[in-house]
Amino acid sequence: MLTSNEMIREARERFNIAIENKNVEIIRSLLAPSYHIVTGRSDQSHGQKEEAIRWSQVFESDPTAIYRRTPREITINETWGIAEELGNWQGSYTLNKKLVNSSGVYSAKWQKTKNGNWVLQAEVFTTIDFDESCIPPEPI
């Protein structure tokens, strides 16, 4: 039987592979219904359905888009069935016919479902390194 740490790492790898394979249904299955994300460019999306639509649009508009998240640390509250994942991410995509690379750090909150699976409740990505052609977020 896998530990919670191993289950979360396995779920994260399934997410990475789903991005690689452009599989929106697997991505959707790893998200809580009330999932929330703040992207590396500070765009925000709320809800499992909205996030699945967002990924579909990314895959359709840019077949080169690829992102990988690599956990550094996972802290688990077994009693409550919640966990925090801290890690590094890297991505590449095409913008104006040019390949763009960016990377940074992320924090993710996981929650265990009634059937014992771990799903993502929220993720916050912060861009740290980027190519000159990356578009920064709009000022607040």
Contacts in CASP RR format, 6 or more apart in sequence:
PFRMAT RR
TARGET T0000
AUTHOR 0000-0000-0000
METHOD contacts of the structure
MODEL  1
MLTSNEMIREARERFNIAIENKNVEIIRSLLAPSYHIVTGRSDQSHGQKE
EAIRWSQVFESDPTAIYRRTPREITINETWGIAEELGNWQGSYTLNKKLV
NSSGVYSAKWQKTKNGNWVLQAEVFTTIDFDESCIPPEPI
2 10 0 8 1.000
4 76 0 8 1.000
4 78 0 8 1.000
4 81 0 8 1.000
4 83 0 8 1.000
4 112 0 8 1.000
4 118 0 8 1.000
5 74 0 8 1.000
5 76 0 8 1.000
7 117 0 8 1.000
7 118 0 8 1.000
8 71 0 8 1.000
8 74 0 8 1.000
8 76 0 8 1.000
8 83 0 8 1.000
8 85 0 8 1.000
8 110 0 8 1.000
8 118 0 8 1.000
9 71 0 8 1.000
9 74 0 8 1.000
11 30 0 8 1.000
11 110 0 8 1.000
11 117 0 8 1.000
11 118 0 8 1.000
11 119 0 8 1.000
12 69 0 8 1.000
12 71 0 8 1.000
12 85 0 8 1.000
14 26 0 8 1.000
14 30 0 8 1.000
15 26 0 8 1.000
15 27 0 8 1.000
15 30 0 8 1.000
15 69 0 8 1.000
15 120 0 8 1.000
16 67 0 8 1.000
16 68 0 8 1.000
16 69 0 8 1.000
17 23 0 8 1.000
17 26 0 8 1.000
18 24 0 8 1.000
18 26 0 8 1.000
18 27 0 8 1.000
18 30 0 8 1.000
19 27 0 8 1.000
19 55 0 8 1.000
19 66 0 8 1.000
19 67 0 8 1.000
19 68 0 8 1.000
20 66 0 8 1.000
22 59 0 8 1.000
22 63 0 8 1.000
24 52 0 8 1.000
24 55 0 8 1.000
24 56 0 8 1.000
24 59 0 8 1.000
25 52 0 8 1.000
27 51 0 8 1.000
27 52 0 8 1.000
27 55 0 8 1.000
28 48 0 8 1.000
28 49 0 8 1.000
28 51 0 8 1.000
28 52 0 8 1.000
30 119 0 8 1.000
30 120 0 8 1.000
31 47 0 8 1.000
31 48 0 8 1.000
31 51 0 8 1.000
31 52 0 8 1.000
31 119 0 8 1.000
31 120 0 8 1.000
32 48 0 8 1.000
32 111 0 8 1.000
32 119 0 8 1.000
32 120 0 8 1.000
32 121 0 8 1.000
33 47 0 8 1.000
33 48 0 8 1.000
34 46 0 8 1.000
34 47 0 8 1.000
34 48 0 8 1.000
34 121 0 8 1.000
35 46 0 8 1.000
35 47 0 8 1.000
35 48 0 8 1.000
35 51 0 8 1.000
35 119 0 8 1.000
35 120 0 8 1.000
35 121 0 8 1.000
35 122 0 8 1.000
35 123 0 8 1.000
36 44 0 8 1.000
36 45 0 8 1.000
36 46 0 8 1.000
36 47 0 8 1.000
36 121 0 8 1.000
36 122 0 8 1.000
36 123 0 8 1.000
37 44 0 8 1.000
37 45 0 8 1.000
37 46 0 8 1.000
37 51 0 8 1.000
37 122 0 8 1.000
37 123 0 8 1.000
37 124 0 8 1.000
37 125 0 8 1.000
38 44 0 8 1.000
38 123 0 8 1.000
38 124 0 8 1.000
38 125 0 8 1.000
39 45 0 8 1.000
39 125 0 8 1.000
40 102 0 8 1.000
40 104 0 8 1.000
40 125 0 8 1.000
40 126 0 8 1.000
40 127 0 8 1.000
40 137 0 8 1.000
41 127 0 8 1.000
41 135 0 8 1.000
41 136 0 8 1.000
41 137 0 8 1.000
42 137 0 8 1.000
42 138 0 8 1.000
43 137 0 8 1.000
45 51 0 8 1.000
45 54 0 8 1.000
58 65 0 8 1.000
58 93 0 8 1.000
59 65 0 8 1.000
62 93 0 8 1.000
62 94 0 8 1.000
64 92 0 8 1.000
64 93 0 8 1.000
64 94 0 8 1.000
64 99 0 8 1.000
65 91 0 8 1.000
65 92 0 8 1.000
65 93 0 8 1.000
65 94 0 8 1.000
66 91 0 8 1.000
66 92 0 8 1.000
66 93 0 8 1.000
67 89 0 8 1.000
67 90 0 8 1.000
67 91 0 8 1.000
68 89 0 8 1.000
68 90 0 8 1.000
68 91 0 8 1.000
69 87 0 8 1.000
69 88 0 8 1.000
69 89 0 8 1.000
69 106 0 8 1.000
69 108 0 8 1.000
70 87 0 8 1.000
70 88 0 8 1.000
70 89 0 8 1.000
70 90 0 8 1.000
71 85 0 8 1.000
71 86 0 8 1.000
71 87 0 8 1.000
72 86 0 8 1.000
72 87 0 8 1.000
72 88 0 8 1.000
73 85 0 8 1.000
73 86 0 8 1.000
73 87 0 8 1.000
74 83 0 8 1.000
74 84 0 8 1.000
74 85 0 8 1.000
74 86 0 8 1.000
75 83 0 8 1.000
75 84 0 8 1.000
76 82 0 8 1.000
76 83 0 8 1.000
77 83 0 8 1.000
81 111 0 8 1.000
81 112 0 8 1.000
82 109 0 8 1.000
82 110 0 8 1.000
82 111 0 8 1.000
82 112 0 8 1.000
82 121 0 8 1.000
83 109 0 8 1.000
83 110 0 8 1.000
83 111 0 8 1.000
83 118 0 8 1.000
84 107 0 8 1.000
84 108 0 8 1.000
84 109 0 8 1.000
84 110 0 8 1.000
85 106 0 8 1.000
85 107 0 8 1.000
85 108 0 8 1.000
85 109 0 8 1.000
85 110 0 8 1.000
86 105 0 8 1.000
86 106 0 8 1.000
86 107 0 8 1.000
86 108 0 8 1.000
87 105 0 8 1.000
87 106 0 8 1.000
87 107 0 8 1.000
88 103 0 8 1.000
88 104 0 8 1.000
88 105 0 8 1.000
88 106 0 8 1.000
89 103 0 8 1.000
89 104 0 8 1.000
89 105 0 8 1.000
89 106 0 8 1.000
89 125 0 8 1.000
90 101 0 8 1.000
90 102 0 8 1.000
90 103 0 8 1.000
90 104 0 8 1.000
91 101 0 8 1.000
91 102 0 8 1.000
91 103 0 8 1.000
92 99 0 8 1.000
92 100 0 8 1.000
92 101 0 8 1.000
92 102 0 8 1.000
93 99 0 8 1.000
93 100 0 8 1.000
94 100 0 8 1.000
95 133 0 8 1.000
95 134 0 8 1.000
95 135 0 8 1.000
96 133 0 8 1.000
98 133 0 8 1.000
100 130 0 8 1.000
100 131 0 8 1.000
100 133 0 8 1.000
100 134 0 8 1.000
101 130 0 8 1.000
101 131 0 8 1.000
102 127 0 8 1.000
102 129 0 8 1.000
102 130 0 8 1.000
102 131 0 8 1.000
102 134 0 8 1.000
103 127 0 8 1.000
103 128 0 8 1.000
103 129 0 8 1.000
103 130 0 8 1.000
104 125 0 8 1.000
104 126 0 8 1.000
104 127 0 8 1.000
104 128 0 8 1.000
104 129 0 8 1.000
105 125 0 8 1.000
105 126 0 8 1.000
105 128 0 8 1.000
106 123 0 8 1.000
106 124 0 8 1.000
106 125 0 8 1.000
106 126 0 8 1.000
107 123 0 8 1.000
107 124 0 8 1.000
108 120 0 8 1.000
108 122 0 8 1.000
108 123 0 8 1.000
108 124 0 8 1.000
109 120 0 8 1.000
109 121 0 8 1.000
109 122 0 8 1.000
109 123 0 8 1.000
110 118 0 8 1.000
110 119 0 8 1.000
110 120 0 8 1.000
110 121 0 8 1.000
111 118 0 8 1.000
111 119 0 8 1.000
111 121 0 8 1.000
112 118 0 8 1.000
113 119 0 8 1.000
127 134 0 8 1.000
END
